[in-house]
Amino acid sequence: MRGLIAIGLAAIILGGTVPPVLADESVTAQTVIDDFTMQPETRWRFFTDQVMGGVSTGGIAFAQDDGTPYARMTGRVSTANRGGFIQMQLDLASPPPEGTTGVRLVVRGNAQRYFVHLRTSGTVLPWQYYQAGFDVTQNWSEVRLPLGSFTASGALMRRLPQPSSLRSIAVVAFGRDHDAQIDVREVSLY
């Protein structure tokens, strides 16, 4: 307990954040990429498969729930015309800290499956990314995606993304005809 108090005091003094305490009372370091408090509309981009001739539609909005900001991505994903995605993407301002092993999200949505796409300095073609899926419910929940759970979109890529080469992160509705609605309250690396 003294260790947790010392970490909390150090974080306050140094202006950082206190890592969350997990159920087993161990402490996990994480880097918050975005918590949607400071002009997220200047950092997040929304786009669809229309960039390649698809017909999916949607958008991103920034809102608050009981004073807590979040991003909401909604739309209609259509596989017509060789399409099939909508996404909200954030370019990383700098490479993740050494020792990064995964992506953490706090999300809720319409009980569908969504994906995180990572792009690296080695994913130079528009259709190259690393992908990991997750399911959402109507209640806020934490999702942890170890980098080892991401798969490459093509054969000419490294098998796994290298943390030091990460350049962007995206939340994606992908791969099947469906209505999408996902809320994202926090994006972190751990």
C-alpha positions in Angstrom: 0.0 0.0 0.0 2.8 2.4 0.8 4.3 1.7 -2.7 1.0 2.8 -4.3 0.8 6.0 -2.2 4.4 6.8 -3.2 3.7 6.2 -6.9 0.6 8.5 -6.6 2.5 11.2 -4.9 5.3 11.1 -7.4 2.8 11.2 -10.3 1.1 14.3 -8.7 4.4 16.1 -8.1 5.7 15.3 -11.6 2.4 16.1 -13.3 1.8 12.6 -14.6 -1.0 10.1 -14.2 -1.4 7.4 -11.7 -1.5 3.9 -13.3 -4.7 2.0 -12.6 -4.7 -0.6 -9.8 -5.9 -4.0 -11.1 -7.9 -6.5 -9.2 -4.8 -8.3 -7.9 -3.5 -4.9 -6.7 -0.6 -5.0 -9.1 0.3 -1.8 -10.8 0.4 -1.6 -14.6 2.2 1.3 -16.4 0.3 2.8 -19.3 0.6 5.8 -21.6 -2.7 7.6 -22.3 -2.8 8.4 -26.0 -6.1 10.2 -25.9 -8.9 10.7 -23.3 -10.8 13.1 -25.6 -10.5 16.1 -23.2 -8.4 18.5 -25.3 -9.8 19.3 -28.8 -9.9 15.7 -30.1 -11.4 16.9 -33.4 -7.9 18.4 -34.3 -6.2 14.9 -34.0 -8.7 12.3 -35.0 -9.6 11.7 -38.7 -12.6 9.9 -39.9 -12.7 8.1 -43.3 -14.5 5.3 -45.1 -13.9 2.9 -47.9 -15.1 5.7 -50.2 -11.4 6.5 -50.6 -11.2 3.4 -52.7 -14.6 3.4 -54.3 -16.7 1.8 -51.5 -20.0 3.1 -50.4 -19.9 2.9 -46.6 -21.0 6.0 -44.8 -20.7 7.5 -41.3 -19.1 10.0 -39.1 -17.4 10.8 -35.8 -18.8 13.1 -33.0 -17.3 14.1 -29.7 -19.6 14.2 -26.7 -19.8 13.9 -22.9 -21.4 11.4 -20.6 -21.8 12.7 -17.0 -18.9 15.1 -17.7 -16.6 12.5 -19.2 -15.7 13.1 -22.8 -15.7 10.4 -25.5 -15.7 9.9 -29.3 -18.7 8.3 -31.0 -18.2 6.7 -34.4 -21.4 5.7 -36.2 -22.2 4.6 -39.7 -23.3 2.0 -42.2 -20.6 -0.5 -43.3 -21.3 -1.9 -46.7 -19.2 -4.5 -48.6 -20.8 -3.3 -51.9 -18.4 -2.2 -54.6 -15.4 -4.0 -52.9 -15.7 -1.8 -49.8 -16.3 -2.7 -46.1 -15.0 -0.2 -43.5 -15.4 3.0 -41.6 -12.7 4.2 -39.2 -11.5 6.9 -36.8 -7.7 7.2 -36.9 -5.1 9.0 -34.9 -1.5 9.6 -35.9 0.9 9.1 -33.0 2.9 12.2 -32.2 5.9 10.1 -31.1 6.8 6.4 -30.9 5.4 4.5 -27.9 7.6 4.2 -24.8 10.1 1.3 -24.7 8.4 -1.8 -23.3 5.0 -1.2 -24.8 3.2 -4.5 -25.1 -0.4 -3.7 -26.0 -3.3 -1.3 -26.7 -5.9 -0.5 -24.1 -9.4 1.0 -24.9 -12.3 2.0 -22.7 -15.4 1.4 -25.0 -19.0 0.7 -25.3 -21.3 0.2 -28.3 -24.1 -1.7 -30.0 -23.0 -5.3 -29.2 -20.9 -5.7 -32.3 -17.4 -6.7 -33.1 -14.9 -3.9 -33.9 -11.2 -3.8 -34.6 -8.1 -1.8 -33.8 -5.8 -1.2 -36.8 -2.2 -0.3 -36.2 0.1 1.2 -38.9 3.8 1.2 -38.6 6.7 2.7 -40.5 6.7 -0.6 -42.5 3.0 -0.4 -43.6 3.6 1.9 -46.5 0.7 0.7 -48.8 -2.8 1.9 -47.9 -4.1 -1.6 -47.5 -1.4 -2.7 -45.0 -2.1 -2.7 -41.3 -2.1 -4.9 -38.2 -5.5 -5.9 -36.9 -7.0 -7.2 -33.6 -10.7 -7.6 -32.9 -12.8 -7.0 -29.8 -16.5 -7.0 -28.9 -18.4 -4.3 -27.2 -21.5 -4.1 -25.0 -23.8 -1.2 -24.1 -21.8 -0.7 -20.9 -18.3 0.9 -20.6 -15.6 -1.7 -20.4 -11.9 -2.0 -20.7 -10.4 -3.9 -23.6 -6.7 -5.0 -23.6 -5.2 -6.1 -26.9 -1.6 -7.5 -26.6 0.5 -6.7 -29.6 1.0 -10.4 -30.0 -2.8 -10.7 -30.8 -2.5 -8.4 -33.9 -2.3 -10.1 -37.3 -0.7 -8.6 -40.4 -3.1 -7.8 -43.3 -0.6 -9.1 -45.9 2.2 -11.5 -46.5 4.9 -9.0 -47.2 4.8 -7.6 -43.6 6.5 -8.5 -40.3 4.4 -11.1 -38.5 3.8 -8.7 -35.5 3.9 -4.9 -35.2 7.1 -3.5 -33.6 6.2 -1.0 -30.9 9.1 1.4 -31.8 7.7 1.6 -35.4 4.0 2.4 -34.5 2.7 5.5 -36.4 -1.1 5.4 -36.0 -3.9 3.7 -34.3 -7.5 3.4 -35.6 -10.8 2.1 -34.3 -12.5 0.3 -37.2 -15.9 -1.1 -38.1 -14.9 -3.6 -40.8 -15.5 -6.5 -43.0 -19.3 -7.1 -43.1 -22.5 -5.3 -43.8 -23.8 -3.7 -40.5 -24.7 -0.6 -38.6 -21.9 0.6 -36.4 -21.9 2.6 -33.2 -18.9 2.6 -30.9 -18.0 5.0 -28.2 -14.4 5.4 -27.2 -13.5 7.1 -23.9 -9.8 6.3 -23.7 -7.0 5.0 -25.8 -3.8 3.9 -24.1 -0.7 1.9 -24.6 0.5 -0.5 -21.9 
